[in-house]
């Protein structure tokens, strides 16, 4: 006669549930990181376009250059921190 209680299956359902929650949380953070990185890339491209137009028109472009470039770089870093 075999025992009713199987010691090999003691904690596996709880572990798989915890692993599923952890994996789901990682997926959410990955998507959030991609969103931040996309926003940073768009901000950097927008900064380049604004700086190019301001330079061609002879307008002072230092403020948008530093502000938008810094903002875009910070958004990229935030996205990378969320992913990794």
C-alpha positions as CSV (number, residue, x, y, z in Angstrom):
1,X,0.0,0.0,0.0
2,X,1.3,3.5,-1.0
3,X,1.3,6.4,1.5
4,X,-1.4,9.0,0.9
5,X,1.0,12.0,1.7
6,X,3.6,12.6,-0.9
7,X,6.5,14.7,0.5
8,X,7.8,15.6,-3.0
9,X,4.8,17.7,-3.7
10,X,4.8,19.5,-0.4
11,X,5.6,23.1,-1.5
12,X,5.4,23.1,-5.3
13,X,2.0,24.8,-5.7
14,X,3.0,27.7,-3.5
15,X,6.3,28.1,-5.2
16,X,4.8,28.1,-8.7
17,X,2.3,30.7,-7.6
18,X,5.0,32.9,-6.2
19,X,7.1,32.4,-9.3
20,X,4.1,33.3,-11.5
21,X,3.5,36.5,-9.5
22,X,7.2,37.4,-9.7
23,X,7.2,36.8,-13.5
24,X,4.1,38.9,-13.9
25,X,5.7,41.7,-11.9
26,X,8.9,41.5,-14.0
27,X,6.8,41.7,-17.2
28,X,5.0,44.8,-16.0
29,X,8.3,46.4,-15.1
30,X,9.8,45.5,-18.5
31,X,6.8,47.1,-20.3
32,X,7.1,50.2,-18.1
33,X,10.8,50.4,-18.8
34,X,10.2,50.2,-22.5
35,X,7.7,53.0,-22.3
36,X,10.1,55.2,-20.4
37,X,12.9,54.4,-22.9
38,X,10.6,55.2,-25.8
39,X,9.6,58.5,-24.2
40,X,13.3,59.3,-23.7
41,X,14.2,58.5,-27.3
42,X,11.3,60.7,-28.6
43,X,12.4,63.5,-26.3
44,X,16.0,63.3,-27.6
45,X,14.8,63.3,-31.2
46,X,12.5,66.3,-30.5
47,X,15.5,68.1,-28.8
48,X,17.6,67.5,-31.9
49,X,14.9,68.9,-34.2
50,X,14.2,71.9,-32.1
51,X,18.0,72.7,-31.7
52,X,18.5,72.3,-35.5
53,X,15.6,74.7,-36.3
54,X,16.7,77.2,-33.7
55,X,20.3,77.1,-35.0
56,X,19.2,77.6,-38.6
57,X,17.0,80.6,-37.5
58,X,19.7,82.2,-35.4
59,X,17.7,81.9,-32.2
60,X,19.4,81.1,-28.9
61,X,19.2,77.3,-28.6
62,X,21.1,76.6,-25.4
63,X,18.2,76.4,-23.0
64,X,16.2,73.8,-25.1
65,X,19.4,71.9,-25.9
66,X,20.3,71.4,-22.2
67,X,16.8,70.9,-20.8
68,X,15.4,68.5,-23.4
69,X,18.6,66.5,-23.8
70,X,18.9,66.1,-20.0
71,X,15.3,65.2,-19.7
72,X,15.6,62.6,-22.5
73,X,18.7,61.1,-21.0
74,X,17.0,60.8,-17.6
75,X,14.0,59.1,-19.1
76,X,16.3,56.6,-20.8
77,X,18.1,55.9,-17.6
78,X,14.8,55.5,-15.7
79,X,13.7,53.0,-18.4
80,X,16.9,51.0,-18.1
81,X,16.6,50.9,-14.3
82,X,13.1,49.6,-14.6
83,X,14.2,46.8,-17.0
84,X,17.4,45.8,-15.3
